[in-house]
Every structure is written in C-alpha cells, then in structure tokens.
Amino acid sequence: MVLKDVVVVMKLLLVEDESKLVDALSHILKKNGFVIDAALDGQTGFEMACTGIYDIIILDRMLPQKDGLAVLREFRNQGHDTPILFLTAKSTPEDRAEGLNAGADDYLIKPFFSVELLARLQALARRKNKDLTENVLVADDLVFNPLRAQVTKNSKVIQLTLKESQLFELLMRNYGLVVTKERIIQKVWGFNSEAEFTTVNLYIHYLRKKLKLSNLKTVRGIGYYLQKIRNAPS
C-alpha cells in the first residue's frame, strides 16, 4: 500500500537487527517516499542517530551491542529530540510504559501491519513538520516553500527536483553558514550513500543555473553557503 498524501520527504533511520525485516521495511518505506538508512545493531544505530541528519527514527528494542532502551535513554539524555518510534515484540503495559517514559514518541508491537506503521510515521512526520505547513523560508529575495519544492524569486516561481529541493532547504536553513560536503551527502543522500563530492558539485551547479544564485558561494575543499545579500534590519 502507498500513502498518497505523504508530502514532505523525510529521512528515516531504521535500527533493526533482523536483516530480512530491514529489507522488507526499506522497500515499503522507500516506496512511500522516505529516504532510508539502516543500522543492524544498537551501538551503530546510536552513533548514526547522533549525527542529527534524521527526521524520524524507528528503533527496535532488542538489539545486539546496545539494546534499544539504552539507545533511547542515552539519545534523549544528550538532548536530541528527533521523533522515535519504538518497534518491539515486548507488549505488556509495563513494557510500553517503560519505552514511552524513556522518551519514545510512539510504540508499535511486532508483528504489525505495514499500513499501521506508515500511518504512525505519517503522524510523526506531520507533527515534526507542522511549522512547515504554515511557514516558508525567506532569505533576501528568495522565498522557499519546502512542501511544494518551489522557490519564488522576483515574483517568478521556480520548481525544483527532489534532490535540488532537499539541498536548497539545507542551505536555506543554514543561511550565511558553511555547510560541508560531508554534511550535504549525509542529509540529502543518506549516511550509507555512495554519492560522492562530484555529485554535490553537480547539484550545486544545477541550483546556481536554475535559480541564478550569484550568492551561492564555494569554500574550496570544505563546502558551500548562501552569502547574505543585505544585512538584516536591526
């Protein structure tokens, strides 16, 4: 089943040690518009989660190296607020309470139907992006609507592709700050992606050409940033 009303493309981390389940869920989630990275043990999952590049995390409870509850508690103790869906076969009320009290945003019992998982993820996505449904990103003469992947510049509306939109949103949200090529690859293409720096360079070229961005600057050997055209009013 594909949910047609998922609008915002979300980057999701799946921490699950059952490789067959990882393959099946990755297929379903990608089909429904999510960008997926996976970790097969708790320690790796924790390290990947702490990069801060994910919009939602699906976390199994019983994991090798570091169990899901420990991952969840340590992740929250470090101040991270990424929405987490706990996925587990432990189904008693006490188990659920323990997971929610440790900082999980939702709790889904194995076995489950994919339609319920997708609905729960969609609810977390709406909650996380509630501000995006009401606000656009504005910087100088650029107005960006992340939901529609559209840039308005000098009253002209320009449509971006998916990757162009994800890259441009990252630059807009870090307006005036350098975003490294490593960060761009992790956020736009994924932690385990085979994308290279040449891929980033190519999409920067696309943005410059499509949006005529003379203020999209290169810091050689490091990354890119949108240079502020004028000072913000004091």
N, C-alpha and C positions, 0 to 999 in steps of 0.2 A: 504493500500500500504506500502511496506517495501523498504527502500532505501538501496540497497546492497553495496553502496560504502562508507557508513559511517565506517571509520576505527578506529578512536580514540574514546574510550569510554569516554563520557562526563557526569559529574554530573550536573544536572539541578535543579533549584529551580523554582517551579510554584506557583506564588502568584495570587490566583483567588478565589472569594467568591462563585461562583456557583458550588456547590458540584457535580452536575451531569456532568458539563463540566470538572471539575477536574478529575473525574473518567474516563471519555472518553479520555481525553488527556493523562492521566497517562498510560492508556492501550496502546495507539498508540505509545507514546514515548518509553515506555519500550520495546515494540515490535521492535522498531528501534534502540535498543542498548543503550538508555540513562538510566542513573540512576537518579531516580526522588524523590525529596522531595516536599511537598506541604504545603502552608500556606493559611488559609482562610480569613485572614484579613491583613491590611497593616502594623500594628504595629508588629505582629508576623513575617510577611514576612521581614520587615526591620531588625529585630533582627537576623533572620536566615541568611539573606544576608550578614550581617556584620561579620559573622564567617569566611568568606573568603574561604569556602570549595567548592564553586560552580564555575563551568566553564562558565555557561550561566544562566541568569535569565529571565523568562517570567513573565511580570508584568502587571496585569490588572490595568486600570486607576481608575475605580470607585470601591473603596473598603471601608469596614467599618473600623472604628477606625483611620486610616490614609490613605488618598487617594493616588493613585499610583503616581501622580505628586509630592506630598510631599515626598513620599518614595524615588523617583528617585533623587530629588534635594538634600535631606539630605545625601543620599548614596554617590552621587558624591562629595558633599561638604566635606565629610570625607576622600576623596582621593581614594575611591575604583574605580577600572577600569574594573570590571567584565562586559562583554558584556550583554546588556539588550535589550530584545525585548518587546516593549510596545504593549499590546493587549487590544483593546478598541473598543467600538461602536461609539466613537466620531470621526467623519470622515471629518470634514471641513478642508480646507487647513490651517486655523489658529490653529486648534487643533493639526494637525500633526506637524506644525512648533513649537508649544509650547512644545510638547513632545520631539522632536529632539533637540531643543535648551536647554532643561533641562538636556540632557545627554543620551537620548536613542540612541542605535545604529541602531535600526530598528523599524518600526511601522506597525502593521498589524491590519486591520479593521475587526471587527465582523459583520456579520458571515464570516467565511473563510473556505477554503478547507484544509484538513489536509496535502495534498501534498504540498501546498504553505508554510504552517508552517514548515514542515520538510525541505523544500528547503532553507528557510531563516535560520533555525537553523544550517543546514549543512554549509551554507556560513559563519555564525558567528564562527562555530567550526573550519573551515579552517583558518579563519583569526587569531583566538586565537592561533592555533597550527602550524602556519606557520613555526616557528623556529624548531618544532619537525620534520618537513618533511626534514629538511636539517642537523639537528644535532642529535647526540646521547649523552647520559650521560656517562661520563667516571670518574671513581674513582679507583685509583691504578690499580689492574689487572682486574677490572670489566668494561665491555663496555655494556651499556644497550640501546636497541632500543625500545622506548615506543610504536611505531607504530606496530611493529611486536611482541611485548611482548617477546623479545629474549635477553638473556644475553650471551655475549661471555666472557669466562674466560680461559686463557691459550690456546687460539685458538679453544676451544671447545664451540659450540653453544648449549645453553640450552633453551628450550621452557618453558615459564611459563603459568599458567592458568590466567584467567581474574583477579581474586582477588589477586593472587600472584603478578601479574604484577602491579596492582594498589598500592599494599602495598610496593613493591620494589621501584617503582617510587617515592613514598612519602619519603622513606628512602634515596634514592639517591639524591633527590632534597634538602634534609636537611643533607647532608653528614657531619658527625662529630658532629651533633647536636641531642639532645634527642627529640624524637617525642613521646608525651604522648599517652597512650592507648585511652584516650577520643578523641584526635585529629585523631587517626587512624580510630576509628569507624565512626566518622563523615565524614571523607574524603572518606573512602573506602566503607563503608556500608550504610552511609546516616544518616542525622540528626535524623530522626524518626525511625531508625533501632532498631530492637530488639536484635541485635548482642551484645554479652557480652565479657568481658575481656578474658574469656576462648577461645572465637573464635579467638581473636587476637593472643593469645598464640599459638594456634594450627597452624595458618598460618605462624607465625614466625618460628615454628618448621619445617614446610614444606620448607621454604626458606633456612634455615640452612642445612637441609638434601639435598635438590636438588642442591644447589649452593656450598655446603661445605664451609659455611661462618663462619670461626672462629672469625671474627671481627664483627659479628652482636651481639652486647652486650645488656645485660639487665640492666636497672636501677630499682632495685626492688621496686615495688609499684608505679612506675611512667610510664616507657615506655621503648623504645628501640632506639638504634642508631648504625650506621655503624662507627666503630672506624677507624681512619686514620692509614693506614699501614706504610706510609712513609711521611715525610714532603714534602710539595710542594716545587719545586725549587724556590730559591729567585731571 
